[in-house]
Amino acid sequence: MPEQYDYAGEGVGFLRVRHADTPRVISSLRDYIDKGAWDMEYEDALLAYFRDVRVGHEKIGGLPWTEIDFIDDVKKAELEVLPRL
């Protein structure tokens, strides 16, 4: 991670956008969509939005959660996370 960041963490895929900021998030995504630039992390397409709009974060350390991308992740969630809820 570059040193200019105050925090490092995992983007868990939730983004709350104010109605008034909807045009800005669409604009940020539009360049990638129009270019067909699909080989990237989804956060890359939101960089212009993050630069233009003040965004916050929530600390989730210590809370039971896991990222689910593959079937093995579902098994992990069932065995390790679900019992902690």
C-alpha positions as CSV (number, residue, x, y, z in Angstrom):
1,M,0.0,0.0,0.0
2,P,1.3,3.5,-0.8
3,E,2.3,5.4,2.3
4,Q,-0.1,8.3,1.6
5,Y,-3.0,6.3,2.9
6,D,-4.0,6.7,6.5
7,Y,-5.9,3.4,6.6
8,A,-5.7,0.1,4.8
9,G,-8.4,-2.4,4.7
10,E,-10.8,-4.6,2.6
11,G,-13.6,-3.1,0.5
12,V,-16.4,-5.5,1.3
13,G,-18.6,-4.4,-1.6
14,F,-21.0,-2.1,0.1
15,L,-21.2,1.5,-1.1
16,R,-23.9,3.9,0.1
17,V,-24.4,6.7,-2.4
18,R,-26.5,9.8,-1.7
19,H,-29.1,10.4,-4.4
20,A,-27.5,13.8,-5.2
21,D,-24.2,12.0,-5.9
22,T,-25.6,9.5,-8.3
23,P,-24.5,11.4,-11.4
24,R,-21.0,11.4,-10.1
25,V,-20.8,7.7,-9.5
26,I,-22.3,7.0,-12.9
27,S,-19.7,9.3,-14.5
28,S,-16.9,7.5,-12.7
29,L,-18.1,4.2,-14.0
30,R,-19.0,5.4,-17.5
31,D,-15.4,5.7,-18.8
32,Y,-14.7,2.1,-17.9
33,I,-18.0,0.8,-19.4
34,D,-17.5,2.8,-22.7
35,K,-13.9,1.5,-23.1
36,G,-15.0,-2.1,-22.2
37,A,-12.3,-2.1,-19.5
38,W,-13.4,-5.1,-17.6
39,D,-10.0,-6.5,-16.5
40,M,-9.8,-4.5,-13.2
41,E,-11.0,-4.4,-9.6
42,Y,-14.4,-2.7,-9.3
43,E,-12.8,-0.1,-7.0
44,D,-10.7,1.2,-9.9
45,A,-13.8,2.4,-11.7
46,L,-14.9,4.3,-8.6
47,L,-11.6,6.2,-8.1
48,A,-12.9,9.4,-9.8
49,Y,-16.0,9.2,-7.6
50,F,-13.9,8.8,-4.5
51,R,-11.8,11.8,-5.5
52,D,-14.8,14.0,-6.2
53,V,-17.1,13.0,-3.3
54,R,-16.3,12.7,0.4
55,V,-16.7,9.1,1.4
56,G,-16.5,7.5,4.8
57,H,-15.9,4.1,6.1
58,E,-17.0,1.8,8.9
59,K,-14.5,-0.3,10.9
60,I,-15.6,-3.9,10.9
61,G,-12.6,-5.5,12.6
62,G,-13.6,-8.2,15.0
63,L,-17.0,-8.7,13.5
64,P,-17.9,-12.1,12.0
65,W,-17.8,-11.9,8.2
66,T,-16.0,-13.3,5.2
67,E,-15.8,-12.6,1.6
68,I,-17.7,-15.0,-0.6
69,D,-16.4,-15.4,-4.2
70,F,-16.3,-19.1,-4.6
71,I,-18.2,-22.2,-3.4
72,D,-15.4,-22.9,-0.8
73,D,-16.0,-19.5,0.6
74,V,-19.7,-20.4,1.3
75,K,-18.5,-23.5,3.2
76,K,-16.1,-21.4,5.2
77,A,-19.0,-18.9,6.0
78,E,-21.2,-21.8,7.1
79,L,-18.6,-23.4,9.3
80,E,-16.7,-20.4,10.8
81,V,-18.9,-17.3,10.5
82,L,-22.5,-18.5,10.8
83,P,-21.9,-20.0,14.3
84,R,-20.6,-16.6,15.5
85,L,-23.7,-14.7,14.5
